Amino acid sequence: MIFDGGATDTVFGVDFQAASAAYRANLDAAGHFTIGCDHGGGHSIPQDAAPSVLRFFADHAFATEPSPYAGGLPAGFPTYCAP
């Protein structure tokens, strides 16, 4: 799960939206499963995503392949997240 806060997510000259997109592209190119979550809230932590993050880690024990989310995200994940 890769989070960014959209176009206003820039701190100390770092564009976190662009950095997150580049990181995700590199992981995808290497064959890893990713979920992008652009919450649009700038450089803040989206509290509504905490249960989904915990569930993601529980469902993706080390070396779990393929991802159990390959067919889509479980119910309850934020609508701003997508595989």
Backbone as ProteinMPNN parsed JSONL, in Angstrom:
{"seq_chain_A": "MIFDGGATDTVFGVDFQAASAAYRANLDAAGHFTIGCDHGGGHSIPQDAAPSVLRFFADHAFATEPSPYAGGLPAGFPTYCAP", "coords_chain_A": {"N_chain_A": [[0.853, -1.172, 0.0], [0.694, 2.058, -1.008], [0.75, 5.285, -0.082], [-0.293, 8.624, -0.825], [-0.864, 12.164, -0.721], [-1.989, 13.508, -2.868], [-1.968, 16.304, -5.201], [-1.175, 18.387, -3.531], [0.638, 17.35, -1.81], [3.409, 18.048, -0.901], [6.482, 18.493, 0.607], [9.191, 20.186, 1.977], [10.188, 20.578, -0.58], [9.881, 18.119, -1.77], [7.977, 16.213, -3.9], [5.551, 14.272, -3.028], [3.488, 12.909, -4.275], [4.445, 12.442, -6.885], [6.768, 11.015, -6.213], [5.668, 8.767, -4.983], [4.276, 7.649, -7.129], [6.408, 6.988, -8.826], [7.793, 5.142, -7.234], [5.846, 3.139, -7.006], [5.608, 2.382, -9.7], [8.138, 1.277, -10.131], [8.051, -0.939, -8.366], [5.874, -2.359, -9.468], [6.946, -2.929, -12.007], [8.874, -4.715, -11.267], [7.401, -6.897, -10.697], [5.881, -6.96, -8.373], [2.958, -6.861, -6.268], [0.913, -4.045, -5.925], [-0.864, -1.453, -4.199], [-2.34, 1.577, -4.754], [-2.931, 4.54, -2.992], [-4.326, 7.465, -3.034], [-5.173, 9.853, -1.064], [-5.772, 12.51, -1.182], [-5.442, 14.49, 0.742], [-3.261, 16.17, 1.159], [-0.093, 16.448, 2.87], [-0.667, 14.516, 5.096], [-1.77, 12.074, 7.519], [-4.019, 9.618, 6.732], [-6.465, 8.718, 8.817], [-8.666, 7.068, 8.491], [-7.822, 4.931, 7.021], [-6.397, 3.181, 8.594], [-7.473, 0.64, 9.668], [-7.563, -0.833, 7.263], [-4.898, -0.925, 6.481], [-3.805, -2.496, 8.52], [-5.229, -4.854, 8.035], [-4.296, -5.438, 5.454], [-1.57, -6.06, 5.975], [-1.935, -8.307, 7.618], [-3.123, -10.067, 5.834], [-1.137, -10.432, 3.998], [1.198, -12.11, 4.601], [4.743, -12.693, 4.939], [6.154, -13.364, 1.812], [3.762, -14.105, 0.569], [2.164, -15.137, -2.213], [0.171, -15.611, -5.084], [-0.995, -12.223, -4.537], [-3.7, -12.038, -2.256], [-5.428, -10.088, -2.937], [-5.451, -9.7, -5.615], [-7.624, -9.942, -7.308], [-9.176, -7.821, -6.585], [-9.926, -5.328, -4.088], [-10.746, -5.991, -0.638], [-13.996, -5.563, 0.9], [-14.649, -2.507, 2.573], [-12.228, -1.218, 2.362], [-10.643, 1.959, 1.824], [-12.17, 4.139, -0.582], [-10.428, 5.552, -2.119], [-8.291, 3.971, -2.631], [-6.677, 1.658, -4.801], [-5.911, -1.295, -6.686]], "CA_chain_A": [[0.0, 0.0, 0.0], [1.497, 3.268, -1.163], [-0.124, 6.431, 0.151], [0.124, 10.005, -1.031], [-1.964, 13.095, -0.488], [-2.386, 14.237, -4.062], [-1.175, 17.395, -5.765], [-0.655, 19.283, -2.487], [1.503, 16.568, -0.915], [4.789, 18.472, -1.137], [7.121, 18.932, 1.83], [10.62, 20.44, 1.804], [10.517, 20.452, -1.993], [9.668, 16.75, -2.249], [6.632, 15.948, -4.415], [5.261, 12.905, -2.599], [2.638, 12.257, -5.264], [5.33, 11.954, -7.946], [7.657, 10.001, -5.638], [4.868, 7.557, -4.774], [4.005, 7.068, -8.453], [7.653, 6.385, -9.315], [8.045, 3.961, -6.406], [4.885, 2.114, -7.402], [5.976, 1.913, -11.041], [9.299, 0.392, -9.979], [7.598, -2.194, -7.757], [5.062, -3.059, -10.469], [7.85, -3.43, -13.044], [9.612, -5.849, -10.697], [6.464, -7.995, -10.498], [5.241, -6.925, -7.06], [1.587, -6.372, -6.204], [0.82, -2.774, -5.218], [-2.126, -0.736, -4.077], [-2.114, 3.015, -4.653], [-3.952, 5.224, -2.186], [-4.212, 8.918, -3.086], [-6.27, 10.318, -0.207], [-6.073, 13.888, -1.528], [-5.424, 15.35, 1.922], [-1.956, 16.785, 1.388], [0.873, 15.64, 3.623], [-1.289, 14.123, 6.364], [-1.99, 10.635, 7.647], [-5.459, 9.349, 6.708], [-6.818, 7.809, 9.904], [-9.689, 6.113, 8.066], [-7.188, 3.795, 6.362], [-5.669, 2.337, 9.557], [-7.921, -0.761, 9.682], [-7.209, -1.483, 5.997], [-3.456, -1.187, 6.515], [-3.623, -3.659, 9.391], [-5.741, -6.036, 7.331], [-3.374, -5.723, 4.365], [-0.411, -6.771, 6.519], [-2.368, -9.623, 8.1], [-3.432, -10.906, 4.675], [0.05, -10.564, 3.157], [2.358, -12.596, 5.353], [5.957, -12.712, 4.114], [6.214, -14.234, 0.632], [2.434, -14.499, 0.095], [1.999, -14.922, -3.65], [-0.123, -14.244, -5.474], [-1.709, -11.437, -3.536], [-5.122, -12.376, -2.147], [-6.196, -8.945, -3.432], [-5.232, -9.572, -7.055], [-8.924, -9.802, -7.956], [-9.853, -6.63, -6.079], [-9.762, -5.068, -2.657], [-11.865, -6.415, 0.201], [-14.943, -4.535, 1.326], [-14.217, -1.702, 3.697], [-11.03, -0.441, 2.054], [-11.01, 3.298, 1.363], [-12.478, 4.214, -2.006], [-9.306, 6.189, -2.82], [-7.256, 2.956, -2.849], [-6.963, 0.762, -5.931], [-4.767, -2.092, -7.156]], "C_chain_A": [[0.892, 1.225, 0.0], [0.546, 4.463, -1.09], [0.529, 7.725, -0.293], [-1.118, 10.878, -0.905], [-2.333, 13.952, -1.672], [-1.457, 15.381, -4.413], [-0.582, 18.325, -4.705], [0.257, 18.563, -1.502], [2.972, 16.844, -1.243], [5.34, 19.03, 0.167], [8.617, 19.059, 1.58], [11.061, 20.21, 0.36], [10.344, 19.065, -2.576], [8.203, 16.588, -2.654], [6.302, 14.487, -4.11], [4.32, 12.182, -3.563], [3.5, 11.667, -6.374], [6.247, 10.846, -7.428], [6.911, 8.684, -5.433], [4.575, 6.869, -6.097], [5.251, 6.38, -9.009], [7.974, 5.103, -8.543], [7.12, 2.818, -6.816], [5.231, 1.538, -8.768], [7.167, 0.958, -10.975], [8.897, -0.955, -9.381], [6.781, -3.019, -8.749], [5.947, -3.683, -11.547], [8.64, -4.64, -12.572], [8.691, -7.025, -10.366], [5.789, -8.042, -9.14], [3.811, -6.411, -7.17], [1.579, -5.072, -5.412], [-0.617, -2.28, -5.174], [-1.764, 0.732, -3.921], [-3.268, 3.668, -3.92], [-3.669, 6.723, -2.166], [-5.401, 9.494, -2.321], [-6.601, 11.788, -0.425], [-6.009, 14.874, -0.381], [-4.101, 16.025, 2.199], [-1.063, 15.865, 2.199], [0.331, 15.377, 5.03], [-1.481, 12.615, 6.364], [-3.494, 10.378, 7.689], [-5.844, 8.295, 7.754], [-7.841, 6.759, 9.485], [-9.088, 4.863, 7.424], [-6.522, 2.821, 7.329], [-6.167, 0.895, 9.583], [-7.55, -1.515, 8.398], [-5.726, -1.802, 5.933], [-3.177, -2.426, 7.368], [-4.088, -4.937, 8.7], [-4.817, -6.431, 6.188], [-2.177, -6.516, 4.871], [-0.793, -8.162, 7.017], [-2.6, -10.59, 6.936], [-2.235, -11.153, 3.76], [1.265, -10.941, 4.005], [3.55, -12.671, 4.398], [5.863, -13.779, 3.027], [4.845, -14.761, 0.176], [2.308, -14.129, -1.376], [1.06, -15.964, -4.208], [-0.859, -13.508, -4.363], [-3.158, -11.887, -3.469], [-6.024, -11.245, -2.651], [-6.067, -8.767, -4.938], [-6.541, -9.38, -7.818], [-9.713, -8.588, -7.51], [-9.667, -6.5, -4.578], [-10.975, -5.566, -1.873], [-12.793, -5.246, 0.53], [-14.368, -3.782, 2.522], [-12.944, -0.924, 3.451], [-11.453, 0.936, 1.567], [-11.226, 3.324, -0.149], [-11.346, 4.855, -2.8], [-8.123, 5.226, -3.0], [-7.655, 2.029, -3.983], [-5.716, -0.026, -6.302], [-4.293, -1.595, -8.521]], "O_chain_A": [[1.73, 1.409, 0.883], [-0.341, 4.624, -1.928], [1.739, 7.908, -0.159], [-2.252, 10.404, -0.973], [-2.929, 15.017, -1.505], [-0.306, 15.423, -3.978], [0.422, 18.987, -4.966], [0.607, 19.122, -0.463], [3.677, 15.993, -1.786], [4.748, 19.928, 0.766], [9.239, 18.148, 1.034], [12.158, 19.715, 0.104], [10.628, 18.849, -3.754], [7.301, 16.802, -1.844], [6.715, 13.582, -4.834], [4.36, 10.955, -3.651], [3.307, 10.515, -6.761], [6.478, 9.853, -8.119], [7.46, 7.611, -5.682], [4.619, 5.642, -6.183], [5.153, 5.304, -9.6], [8.378, 4.101, -9.133], [7.554, 1.674, -6.955], [5.153, 0.325, -8.965], [7.2, -0.05, -11.681], [9.357, -1.999, -9.844], [6.969, -4.231, -8.859], [5.729, -4.824, -11.952], [9.031, -5.489, -13.374], [9.141, -8.032, -9.819], [5.185, -9.054, -8.786], [3.493, -5.622, -8.06], [2.177, -5.001, -4.338], [-1.455, -2.645, -5.998], [-0.969, 1.089, -3.052], [-4.435, 3.385, -4.191], [-2.859, 7.193, -1.367], [-6.501, 9.608, -2.861], [-7.608, 12.273, 0.091], [-6.483, 16.002, -0.52], [-3.828, 16.416, 3.334], [-1.255, 14.649, 2.212], [0.809, 15.94, 6.014], [-1.367, 11.964, 5.326], [-4.176, 10.868, 8.589], [-5.568, 7.109, 7.573], [-7.881, 5.672, 10.062], [-9.769, 3.845, 7.297], [-6.12, 1.734, 6.916], [-5.342, -0.017, 9.523], [-7.255, -2.709, 8.447], [-5.335, -2.836, 5.391], [-2.401, -3.297, 6.974], [-3.424, -5.97, 8.772], [-4.574, -7.617, 5.968], [-1.804, -7.526, 4.275], [-0.022, -9.105, 6.84], [-2.311, -11.782, 7.042], [-2.305, -11.981, 2.852], [2.228, -10.182, 4.107], [3.37, -12.709, 3.18], [5.537, -14.936, 3.293], [4.782, -15.764, -0.534], [2.341, -12.953, -1.737], [1.156, -17.128, -3.82], [-1.288, -14.108, -3.377], [-3.788, -12.098, -4.506], [-7.236, -11.422, -2.778], [-6.536, -7.765, -5.478], [-6.561, -8.727, -8.861], [-10.812, -8.35, -8.01], [-9.296, -7.455, -3.896], [-12.096, -5.562, -2.383], [-12.399, -4.083, 0.443], [-13.688, -4.36, 3.37], [-12.598, -0.05, 4.247], [-12.513, 1.073, 0.957], [-10.549, 2.618, -0.896], [-11.298, 4.72, -4.022], [-7.064, 5.637, -3.476], [-8.821, 1.659, -4.115], [-4.603, 0.495, -6.244], [-3.341, -2.14, -9.08]]}, "name": "protein", "num_of_chains": 1, "seq": "MIFDGGATDTVFGVDFQAASAAYRANLDAAGHFTIGCDHGGGHSIPQDAAPSVLRFFADHAFATEPSPYAGGLPAGFPTYCAP"}
